[in-house]
Amino acid sequence: MAIPRHLIPTIPFFILLSTLLLSGESRSDTNNVFSPCGDAKVQRKDGFTFGIAFASRTAFFSTNNSVQLSPCDHRLSLSNGNSQVAVFRPKVDEISLLTINTSNFFPDSVGGYMVAFAGRKYAARSIPAFVANSTYSVSSFTLVLEFKKGRLQNLYWKRDGCTSCSGNSNFVCLNNQDCAIRTNNCKNRGGSVDCSLGIQLTFSGTDKHNSVFNSWYEVQNLRQYSLYGLYSNLRDSLTSQYNNFF
């Protein structure tokens, strides 16, 4: 089920509809903010809406490239460019595996970087993360949403320093932080590997009742595994094709 376009009027550029987890239908969900550009204060088990924008790295910065702005900020020119957005609504403090099908979507064609974001008055955004260019593609990420008393404070990409693909000749370690494959091996570039994006999502901090989130600690305890290996319906994903190294 897609979030209606009119609920996100502050993002006029194209909405890439991907795996959308609508926990808002749950009776335990007290969060009625469904726009990624809205401000919400949440408790555990609420749904929480956030977005991931795809564009060039420079597109996320002010005109003089000195300050990174949120994709919800009207001062950015994303609406005038070839940008795309995926919108998700996971359940707060549950480990989720978000996916973006790249069979008809080419991250490198829109700039090759992505930024996770949510909020307006209390806007938060991650640093730009490299996804793909004409040479390399990265398909596995871990994103941590950090809250303080139920208010989102930060979103950050957690890297493992390429330990998960060390010694595997099918992969290249980019900048000592990301495992990548050659883009020409991806199905959407004529190869045989499914390079759909997989984002392992976790939460840290506290909710509006000051209850501590546990999902990030659970991931830390299982950091040698990936959720890809725990989801049977993803056995044909990139990780299983390359020796289940995650």
Backbone as numpy.savetxt, mean C-alpha at the origin, in Angstrom:
# Nx Ny Nz CAx CAy CAz Cx Cy Cz
-17.01 -4.41 -3.83 -17.86 -3.20 -3.83 -16.99 -1.97 -3.83
-17.23 -1.05 -4.72 -16.41 0.15 -4.85 -16.94 1.26 -3.98
-16.04 2.10 -3.51 -16.44 3.31 -2.81 -16.98 4.29 -3.84
-18.17 4.82 -3.67 -18.75 5.74 -4.66 -17.83 6.92 -4.93
-17.76 7.30 -6.18 -16.84 8.37 -6.60 -17.14 9.67 -5.85
-18.41 9.94 -5.55 -18.74 11.22 -4.94 -18.25 11.33 -3.50
-17.85 10.19 -2.90 -17.35 10.24 -1.54 -15.90 10.69 -1.47
-15.24 10.76 -2.61 -13.85 11.18 -2.62 -13.63 12.30 -3.64
-14.36 13.39 -3.51 -14.28 14.46 -4.51 -12.96 15.19 -4.50
-12.17 15.05 -3.43 -10.90 15.76 -3.36 -9.83 15.07 -4.17
-10.11 13.88 -4.71 -9.15 13.20 -5.56 -9.78 13.02 -6.94
-9.64 14.00 -7.82 -10.32 13.94 -9.10 -9.66 13.04 -10.12
-8.45 12.54 -9.84 -7.80 11.70 -10.83 -8.34 10.28 -10.76
-7.97 9.45 -11.71 -8.56 8.13 -11.92 -8.44 7.24 -10.70
-9.53 6.55 -10.34 -9.52 5.64 -9.21 -9.32 4.22 -9.73
-8.20 3.63 -9.36 -7.91 2.26 -9.74 -8.57 1.34 -8.73
-9.60 0.64 -9.12 -10.32 -0.22 -8.21 -9.60 -1.56 -8.10
-9.19 -1.89 -6.90 -8.45 -3.12 -6.66 -9.12 -3.87 -5.54
-8.38 -4.66 -4.80 -8.96 -5.39 -3.68 -9.39 -4.40 -2.63
-10.69 -4.29 -2.42 -11.23 -3.30 -1.49 -11.90 -4.03 -0.35
-11.34 -3.89 0.84 -11.85 -4.60 1.99 -12.83 -3.70 2.73
-14.10 -3.94 2.56 -15.11 -3.08 3.16 -15.60 -3.67 4.48
-14.84 -3.47 5.52 -15.29 -3.92 6.83 -16.31 -2.95 7.39
-16.63 -1.89 6.64 -17.63 -0.94 7.08 -19.01 -1.57 7.20
-19.19 -2.74 6.60 -20.46 -3.42 6.69 -20.59 -4.20 8.00
-19.52 -4.31 8.75 -19.54 -5.04 10.00 -20.25 -4.25 11.08
-20.97 -4.96 11.95 -21.68 -4.28 13.03 -20.72 -3.67 14.03
-19.49 -4.17 14.09 -18.52 -3.66 15.05 -17.79 -2.42 14.55
-18.09 -2.00 13.33 -17.40 -0.86 12.73 -18.11 0.44 13.12
-17.41 1.28 13.88 -18.00 2.55 14.31 -17.50 3.74 13.49
-16.66 3.47 12.50 -16.08 4.55 11.71 -16.91 4.80 10.45
-17.53 5.97 10.36 -18.37 6.29 9.20 -17.67 7.19 8.20
-16.36 7.30 8.28 -15.57 8.07 7.31 -15.08 7.10 6.24
-15.58 7.26 5.01 -15.25 6.34 3.93 -14.33 6.95 2.87
-14.01 8.20 3.00 -13.10 8.84 2.06 -11.67 8.77 2.58
-10.70 8.45 1.72 -9.29 8.47 2.17 -8.81 9.87 2.51
-9.56 10.88 2.10 -9.21 12.26 2.43 -10.05 12.81 3.58
-10.67 11.93 4.33 -11.41 12.35 5.51 -10.64 12.03 6.76
-10.97 12.71 7.86 -10.28 12.50 9.14 -11.12 11.57 10.01
-10.49 10.56 10.56 -11.20 9.59 11.37 -10.44 9.31 12.66
-11.19 8.95 13.68 -10.61 8.51 14.94 -11.20 7.13 15.21
-10.35 6.12 15.30 -10.85 4.74 15.24 -10.53 3.94 16.50
-11.25 2.84 16.60 -10.97 1.86 17.63 -10.69 0.52 16.95
-10.22 -0.45 17.71 -9.95 -1.76 17.15 -11.22 -2.35 16.53
-11.03 -3.04 15.41 -12.09 -3.69 14.63 -12.88 -2.74 13.75
-12.63 -1.43 13.84 -13.23 -0.50 12.89 -12.67 -0.75 11.49
-13.40 -0.30 10.48 -12.82 -0.20 9.16 -12.07 1.12 9.06
-10.98 1.16 8.28 -10.23 2.41 8.11 -9.89 2.56 6.64
-10.31 3.67 6.05 -10.10 3.91 4.62 -8.83 4.70 4.38
-8.00 4.20 3.49 -6.80 4.94 3.08 -6.55 4.65 1.60
-5.70 5.45 1.00 -5.42 5.31 -0.41 -3.94 5.11 -0.70
-3.67 4.60 -1.88 -2.30 4.50 -2.38 -2.28 5.13 -3.76
-1.52 6.20 -3.91 -1.43 6.92 -5.18 -0.18 6.49 -5.93
-0.32 6.33 -7.24 0.80 5.95 -8.11 1.12 7.12 -9.04
2.37 7.52 -9.07 2.81 8.62 -9.93 4.34 8.62 -9.94
4.91 9.62 -10.58 6.36 9.79 -10.52 6.74 10.31 -9.14
7.97 10.12 -8.74 8.40 10.54 -7.41 8.22 12.04 -7.21
8.59 12.82 -8.20 8.53 14.28 -8.09 7.10 14.80 -8.01
6.13 14.00 -8.49 4.73 14.44 -8.48 4.18 14.59 -7.08
4.82 14.01 -6.08 4.33 14.06 -4.71 4.92 15.23 -3.91
5.70 16.06 -4.56 6.35 17.17 -3.88 5.84 18.51 -4.39
6.02 19.53 -3.56 5.64 20.89 -3.96 6.46 21.32 -5.16
6.06 22.41 -5.77 6.66 22.83 -7.04 8.17 23.02 -6.96
8.68 23.41 -5.79 10.13 23.58 -5.66 10.80 22.32 -5.12
10.02 21.20 -5.04 10.53 19.90 -4.61 11.12 19.90 -3.19
10.67 20.81 -2.36 11.22 20.90 -1.02 10.37 20.21 0.03
9.05 20.07 -0.23 8.14 19.51 0.76 7.26 18.45 0.10
7.18 17.27 0.72 6.28 16.26 0.22 4.89 16.52 0.77
3.90 16.56 -0.12 2.51 16.83 0.26 1.66 15.56 0.16
0.54 15.57 0.85 -0.39 14.45 0.75 -1.09 14.49 -0.61
-1.41 13.33 -1.19 -2.20 13.32 -2.43 -3.55 14.00 -2.29
-4.03 14.21 -1.06 -5.28 14.94 -0.86 -5.08 16.45 -0.94
-3.85 16.91 -0.97 -3.55 18.33 -0.99 -3.76 18.89 -2.39
-4.61 19.91 -2.51 -4.94 20.49 -3.82 -3.75 21.15 -4.48
-2.68 21.40 -3.73 -1.50 22.03 -4.33 -0.71 21.07 -5.22
-0.94 19.77 -5.08 -0.30 18.83 -5.98 -1.03 18.81 -7.32
-0.31 18.47 -8.35 -0.89 18.47 -9.70 -1.21 17.05 -10.17
-1.48 16.15 -9.23 -1.76 14.77 -9.62 -2.94 14.65 -10.56
-3.93 15.51 -10.37 -5.12 15.44 -11.21 -4.84 15.80 -12.66
-3.73 16.48 -12.90 -3.38 16.88 -14.26 -2.42 15.90 -14.91
-1.95 14.94 -14.13 -0.99 13.99 -14.65 -1.59 12.63 -14.91
-0.72 11.66 -15.13 -1.15 10.30 -15.44 -1.14 9.47 -14.16
-1.79 9.96 -13.11 -1.76 9.32 -11.80 -2.94 8.38 -11.62
-2.76 7.39 -10.75 -3.83 6.47 -10.42 -3.84 6.21 -8.92
-4.99 5.78 -8.43 -5.15 5.57 -6.99 -5.87 4.26 -6.72
-5.42 3.54 -5.71 -6.13 2.37 -5.19 -6.64 2.74 -3.81
-7.88 2.36 -3.50 -8.49 2.67 -2.21 -8.81 1.38 -1.47
-8.46 1.34 -0.18 -8.67 0.15 0.64 -9.37 0.52 1.94
-10.07 -0.47 2.51 -10.68 -0.28 3.82 -10.46 -1.55 4.66
-9.29 -1.75 5.21 -9.02 -2.91 6.05 -9.62 -2.72 7.44
-9.64 -3.78 8.21 -10.11 -3.71 9.59 -8.94 -3.37 10.49
-9.15 -2.41 11.38 -8.09 -1.90 12.25 -7.55 -3.01 13.16
-6.24 -3.10 13.20 -5.46 -4.02 14.02 -5.62 -5.47 13.60
-5.98 -5.71 12.35 -5.91 -7.05 11.79 -4.86 -7.05 10.69
-4.05 -8.10 10.63 -3.07 -8.23 9.56 -3.83 -8.52 8.26
-3.57 -7.72 7.25 -4.27 -7.88 5.98 -3.25 -8.02 4.85
-3.64 -8.72 3.82 -2.85 -8.78 2.60 -3.65 -8.10 1.51
-3.23 -6.91 1.11 -3.89 -6.15 0.07 -3.24 -6.46 -1.27
-4.03 -6.57 -2.31 -3.47 -6.89 -3.62 -3.96 -5.89 -4.67
-3.11 -5.64 -5.63 -3.44 -4.79 -6.77 -3.07 -5.56 -8.03
-4.07 -5.91 -8.80 -3.86 -6.69 -10.01 -3.18 -5.83 -11.07
-2.03 -6.26 -11.54 -1.30 -5.48 -12.55 -1.42 -6.06 -13.95
-2.42 -6.91 -14.18 -2.58 -7.48 -15.51 -2.89 -6.41 -16.55
-3.62 -5.37 -16.13 -3.93 -4.25 -17.05 -3.45 -2.92 -16.51
-2.64 -2.97 -15.49 -2.13 -1.75 -14.87 -0.62 -1.82 -14.85
0.05 -0.79 -15.36 1.49 -0.77 -15.47 2.05 0.34 -14.59
2.49 0.03 -13.38 3.00 1.08 -12.47 4.08 1.94 -13.09
4.93 1.34 -13.92 6.01 2.12 -14.52 5.49 3.14 -15.52
4.29 2.90 -16.08 3.76 3.83 -17.09 3.19 5.10 -16.47
2.97 5.10 -15.15 2.46 6.29 -14.47 3.50 6.93 -13.57
4.74 6.48 -13.67 5.82 7.10 -12.90 6.59 6.14 -12.02
5.98 5.00 -11.67 6.72 3.95 -10.99 6.89 4.05 -9.49
6.25 5.04 -8.84 6.34 5.19 -7.38 4.94 5.19 -6.78
4.85 4.86 -5.50 3.56 4.91 -4.82 3.71 5.54 -3.43
2.63 6.20 -3.00 2.56 6.84 -1.69 1.24 6.43 -1.03
1.32 5.93 0.19 0.11 5.62 0.97 -0.29 6.88 1.74
-1.61 7.13 1.86 -2.04 8.39 2.47 -3.43 8.25 3.08
-3.74 9.15 3.99 -5.08 9.26 4.56 -5.18 10.56 5.33
-6.39 11.11 5.42 -6.64 12.31 6.23 -6.52 13.60 5.46
-7.05 14.66 6.09 -6.94 16.00 5.50 -6.38 16.97 6.53
-7.16 17.32 7.55 -6.63 18.18 8.61 -5.50 17.47 9.33
-5.67 16.17 9.53 -4.64 15.34 10.15 -4.00 14.45 9.09
-3.58 15.07 8.00 -3.06 14.33 6.86 -1.77 13.59 7.20
-1.69 12.37 6.72 -0.48 11.57 6.87 -0.17 10.94 5.52
1.09 10.77 5.22 1.49 10.13 3.97 2.83 9.45 4.16
3.03 8.37 3.43 4.31 7.66 3.47 5.30 8.35 2.54
6.54 7.98 2.65 7.51 8.44 1.66 7.24 7.69 0.36
7.62 8.23 -0.80 7.41 7.50 -2.05 8.22 6.20 -2.06
7.57 5.12 -2.45 8.23 3.82 -2.54 8.34 3.42 -4.01
9.50 2.98 -4.42 9.70 2.54 -5.80 8.93 1.25 -6.04
8.21 1.20 -7.16 7.46 0.00 -7.54 8.05 -0.63 -8.80
8.19 0.17 -9.85 8.65 -0.42 -11.11 9.17 0.64 -12.07
10.08 0.21 -12.92 10.46 0.98 -14.11 10.60 -0.03 -15.24
11.17 0.37 -16.34 11.26 -0.53 -17.49 12.23 -1.68 -17.26
13.04 -1.58 -16.21 14.05 -2.61 -15.94 13.69 -3.53 -14.78
13.23 -2.95 -13.65 12.97 -3.74 -12.45 11.56 -3.50 -11.92
11.03 -4.52 -11.24 9.71 -4.41 -10.59 9.78 -5.03 -9.20
9.16 -4.33 -8.24 9.06 -4.82 -6.87 7.59 -5.12 -6.61
7.28 -6.30 -6.09 5.87 -6.67 -5.95 5.45 -6.99 -4.52
6.37 -7.01 -3.58 6.01 -7.36 -2.20 6.44 -6.25 -1.24
5.47 -5.75 -0.45 5.73 -4.65 0.47 5.07 -4.93 1.82
5.60 -4.28 2.86 4.95 -4.26 4.16 4.71 -2.81 4.54
3.45 -2.49 4.85 3.07 -1.13 5.21 2.55 -1.12 6.64
3.09 -0.20 7.46 2.66 -0.07 8.85 1.89 1.23 9.00
0.68 1.15 9.56 -0.12 2.34 9.88 0.03 2.59 11.38
0.56 3.75 11.71 0.85 4.09 13.10 -0.18 5.10 13.62
-0.82 4.76 14.74 -1.87 5.60 15.32 -1.49 6.04 16.73
-2.09 7.15 17.15 -1.98 7.62 18.53 -3.36 8.03 18.99
-3.89 7.30 19.97 -5.25 7.53 20.48 -6.27 7.57 19.34
-6.11 6.64 18.42 -7.08 6.47 17.35 -6.90 7.35 16.14
-5.92 8.27 16.19 -5.70 9.19 15.08 -4.44 8.76 14.32
-4.56 8.63 13.00 -3.41 8.22 12.20 -2.30 9.26 12.28
-1.09 8.79 12.58 0.06 9.66 12.70 1.04 9.50 11.54
1.16 8.27 11.04 2.20 8.01 10.06 1.89 6.73 9.30
2.38 6.65 8.08 2.37 5.42 7.31 3.79 5.21 6.81
4.34 4.04 7.05 5.71 3.84 6.59 5.91 2.41 6.07
6.79 2.33 5.07 7.13 1.06 4.45 8.23 0.39 5.26
8.01 -0.84 5.66 9.00 -1.58 6.43 9.79 -2.49 5.50
11.09 -2.25 5.42 11.95 -3.04 4.54 12.73 -4.09 5.34
13.09 -5.20 4.66 13.86 -6.24 5.34 15.31 -6.30 4.89
15.72 -5.31 4.06 17.10 -5.29 3.62 17.46 -6.41 2.66
16.47 -6.96 1.96 16.65 -8.01 0.96 17.02 -9.36 1.58
16.84 -9.53 2.87 17.17 -10.82 3.48 16.28 -11.93 2.93
15.06 -11.60 2.52 14.14 -12.62 2.03 14.52 -13.17 0.67
15.35 -12.47 -0.10 15.73 -12.97 -1.41 17.25 -13.11 -1.55
17.96 -13.04 -0.45 19.41 -13.15 -0.48 19.83 -14.50 -1.05
20.73 -14.45 -2.02 21.23 -15.67 -2.63 20.37 -16.25 -3.72
19.23 -15.62 -4.03 18.35 -16.10 -5.09 18.64 -15.33 -6.36
19.15 -16.02 -7.35 19.61 -15.36 -8.59 18.46 -14.80 -9.41
17.22 -15.20 -9.10 16.08 -14.67 -9.84 15.76 -13.24 -9.45
16.33 -12.78 -8.34 16.02 -11.47 -7.82 17.25 -10.57 -7.77
16.97 -9.28 -7.80 17.99 -8.25 -7.67 17.67 -7.43 -6.43
18.68 -7.15 -5.62 18.47 -6.32 -4.43 18.71 -4.86 -4.82
17.64 -4.06 -4.73 17.74 -2.65 -5.10 17.99 -1.80 -3.87
19.05 -1.01 -3.91 19.38 -0.06 -2.83 19.47 -0.74 -1.46
19.83 -2.01 -1.47 19.98 -2.78 -0.23 18.70 -2.83 0.60
17.53 -2.72 -0.06 16.29 -2.72 0.71 15.12 -3.44 0.04
15.08 -3.54 -1.29 13.93 -4.14 -1.97 14.35 -5.27 -2.88
13.60 -6.39 -2.82 13.80 -7.50 -3.74 13.01 -7.23 -5.02
13.69 -7.27 -6.14 13.04 -6.94 -7.41 13.34 -8.02 -8.45
12.45 -8.12 -9.44 12.70 -8.98 -10.59 12.77 -8.09 -11.82
13.23 -8.66 -12.89 13.31 -7.88 -14.13 11.90 -7.73 -14.72
11.57 -6.51 -15.08 10.22 -6.21 -15.54 9.82 -7.04 -16.75
10.75 -7.37 -17.61 10.40 -8.15 -18.80 10.02 -9.59 -18.48
10.16 -9.99 -17.19 9.70 -11.31 -16.78 8.25 -11.30 -16.31
7.66 -10.09 -16.17 6.29 -9.97 -15.69 5.29 -10.30 -16.80
4.15 -10.86 -16.41 3.13 -11.23 -17.39 2.65 -10.03 -18.20
2.55 -8.87 -17.53 2.05 -7.70 -18.26 3.11 -7.10 -19.17
4.27 -7.74 -19.22 5.34 -7.32 -20.13 5.82 -8.46 -21.01
4.97 -9.49 -21.11 5.29 -10.61 -21.99 5.97 -11.79 -21.33
6.27 -11.69 -20.02 6.92 -12.78 -19.31 5.90 -13.74 -18.72
6.36 -14.56 -17.76 5.50 -15.61 -17.20 5.20 -15.42 -15.72
5.72 -14.35 -15.11 5.58 -14.15 -13.66 4.47 -13.15 -13.37
3.60 -13.51 -12.41 2.56 -12.58 -11.97 3.17 -11.55 -11.04
3.27 -10.31 -11.49 3.90 -9.24 -10.71 2.87 -8.35 -10.02
1.68 -8.90 -9.77 0.68 -8.13 -9.04 1.23 -7.71 -7.68
0.88 -6.49 -7.26 1.41 -5.97 -6.00 0.74 -6.64 -4.81
1.53 -7.02 -3.84 1.02 -7.55 -2.58 1.53 -6.68 -1.44
0.62 -6.16 -0.62 1.01 -5.27 0.47 0.54 -5.88 1.79
1.49 -6.30 2.60 1.18 -6.81 3.93 0.97 -5.62 4.84
-0.23 -5.51 5.41 -0.62 -4.33 6.17 -0.73 -4.66 7.66
-0.12 -3.82 8.50 -0.22 -4.01 9.95 -0.43 -2.65 10.63
-0.75 -2.69 11.91 -1.05 -1.49 12.69 -0.17 -1.43 13.93
0.20 -0.21 14.31 0.92 0.00 15.56 0.34 1.21 16.28
0.65 1.34 17.59 0.15 2.47 18.36 -1.07 2.11 19.18
-1.97 3.08 19.35 -3.15 2.90 20.22 -4.41 3.41 19.54
-5.57 2.87 19.96 -6.83 3.33 19.41 -7.41 4.45 20.27
-8.63 4.89 19.97 -9.19 6.05 20.64 -9.51 5.78 22.11
-9.49 4.50 22.50 -9.67 4.15 23.91 -8.32 3.87 24.58
-7.24 4.16 23.85 -5.86 3.95 24.32 -5.50 2.47 24.43
-6.24 1.61 23.75 -5.89 0.19 23.68 -4.76 0.01 22.68
-3.80 -0.82 23.02 -2.60 -0.99 22.18 -2.89 -1.94 21.02
-2.46 -1.55 19.82 -2.58 -2.42 18.65 -1.51 -3.51 18.72
-1.89 -4.73 18.30 -0.98 -5.87 18.42 -0.47 -6.41 17.09
-1.07 -6.01 15.96 -0.76 -6.68 14.71 0.68 -6.51 14.28
1.28 -5.33 14.55 2.67 -5.14 14.15 3.60 -6.06 14.94
3.30 -6.26 16.22 4.12 -7.16 17.03 3.98 -8.60 16.55
2.80 -8.95 16.08 2.60 -10.29 15.55 3.43 -10.50 14.29
3.48 -9.47 13.42 4.28 -9.58 12.21 5.76 -9.67 12.55
6.21 -8.90 13.55 7.60 -8.98 13.96 7.96 -10.38 14.42
7.05 -11.03 15.12 7.31 -12.38 15.60 7.34 -13.39 14.48
6.67 -13.07 13.36 6.63 -13.98 12.22 7.32 -13.38 11.02
8.31 -12.54 11.26 8.92 -11.75 10.19 9.64 -12.61 9.15
9.97 -13.87 9.46 10.62 -14.71 8.47 9.62 -15.30 7.48
8.33 -15.04 7.72 7.31 -15.54 6.81 6.62 -14.37 6.12
5.97 -14.66 5.02 5.14 -13.65 4.37 3.70 -14.15 4.35
2.75 -13.23 4.39 1.36 -13.65 4.28 1.09 -14.36 2.96
1.94 -14.13 1.95 1.75 -14.85 0.70 1.77 -16.36 0.94
2.67 -16.80 1.82 2.79 -18.23 2.07 1.66 -18.78 2.91
0.84 -17.91 3.51 -0.25 -18.33 4.37 -1.60 -18.31 3.66
-1.66 -17.78 2.46 -2.91 -17.68 1.72 -2.89 -18.71 0.58
-3.68 -19.73 0.71 -3.64 -20.81 -0.27 -4.05 -20.36 -1.66
-4.90 -19.34 -1.74 -5.37 -18.89 -3.05 -4.34 -18.04 -3.77
-3.17 -17.85 -3.16 -2.11 -17.08 -3.80 -0.90 -17.94 -4.13
-1.12 -19.25 -4.27 0.00 -20.15 -4.51 0.67 -19.93 -5.86
-0.07 -19.31 -6.77 0.51 -19.04 -8.09 1.08 -17.63 -8.18
1.26 -17.00 -7.05 1.80 -15.64 -7.03 3.30 -15.66 -7.28
3.86 -14.49 -7.34 5.29 -14.33 -7.57 6.12 -15.16 -6.61
5.75 -15.16 -5.35 6.58 -15.83 -4.35 6.62 -17.33 -4.54
5.50 -17.91 -4.90 5.51 -19.35 -5.10 6.23 -19.73 -6.38
6.16 -18.86 -7.37 6.84 -19.13 -8.63 8.36 -19.11 -8.45
8.79 -18.33 -7.48 10.23 -18.23 -7.22 10.59 -18.84 -5.87
10.30 -20.14 -5.74 10.80 -20.95 -4.64 10.24 -20.59 -3.28
9.10 -19.90 -3.23 8.46 -19.58 -1.94 9.45 -18.98 -0.94
10.25 -18.06 -1.41 11.30 -17.55 -0.53 10.79 -16.58 0.52
9.60 -16.02 0.35 9.11 -15.05 1.32 8.70 -15.79 2.60
